[in-house]
């Protein structure tokens, strides 16, 4: 193994690590639930179907099967 091969391999490995970290940070900022104060009123955060058949607390376009009915 030559020194140039080691440098290329190290650069690729470092690039993969940095890309993984940045994508994880992006996903955490984009899709994580917002932090709520412990003094805030409790809210239902689980997805459910109301009496009209529409979804509540479900922001994504896909829907889970066998979802519970809302209270």
N, C-alpha and C positions, 0 to 999 in steps of 0.2 A: 504494500500500500504506500502510495506516495503521499507527500504532505498536501499536495493540491487535492487529492481525493478525500483526505480527511477534512480539509477545509470546506469542500463542497457538501460533504455529508453533514458536517456540523451546522452549516448554514441552513440546509434543508430542515434539519431537526429543530433548530431554533425557530425557523419560520412556521413550522407546524405547531409548535408550542404557543407561539404568539397568536397565531390565527385561532387556535382553540380557545385561548383565554379571551380574546376579543369577541368571539362569537358567543361565548358563555355570558359575558358581561352584557352584550346586546340583548340576548334572550331574557336575562334577568330583569333588565330595565324595561323591556317592551311587554313582557307577558306576566310578570310577577304581580300578585295581588297587592294593592296599595296598603300601606301600613295604616292601621286605625288606632286611634287613641284608646287606652283602656277605659277611659271615662265616657266614650261615645256609646250611644244607645245600640244594643245588639241588633243585628240585622241578619236575616236569613241569607246565606251565601250559597246554599245548595241549589242546583238546577231542579226545576219542577215544572209540571204542566198544569195550567189553571183550568177552570171549568169550560173555557171557550176553546181549549186546545192549543193555546199559544204558550210559548216558552217564557219562563221567568228566570232571571239570574243566569242566563246562558249567552255569553257574548259571541260565540263562534258559530259559523254557518252549519257545521255538522251537529247532529243531535245524538245523544246516547239512546240506545234501545232500552225499553222497559223502565222508563223514567217514572219517578213517584209523582203523585198528585200533590198540588199545593194545598196547604191548610186553609 
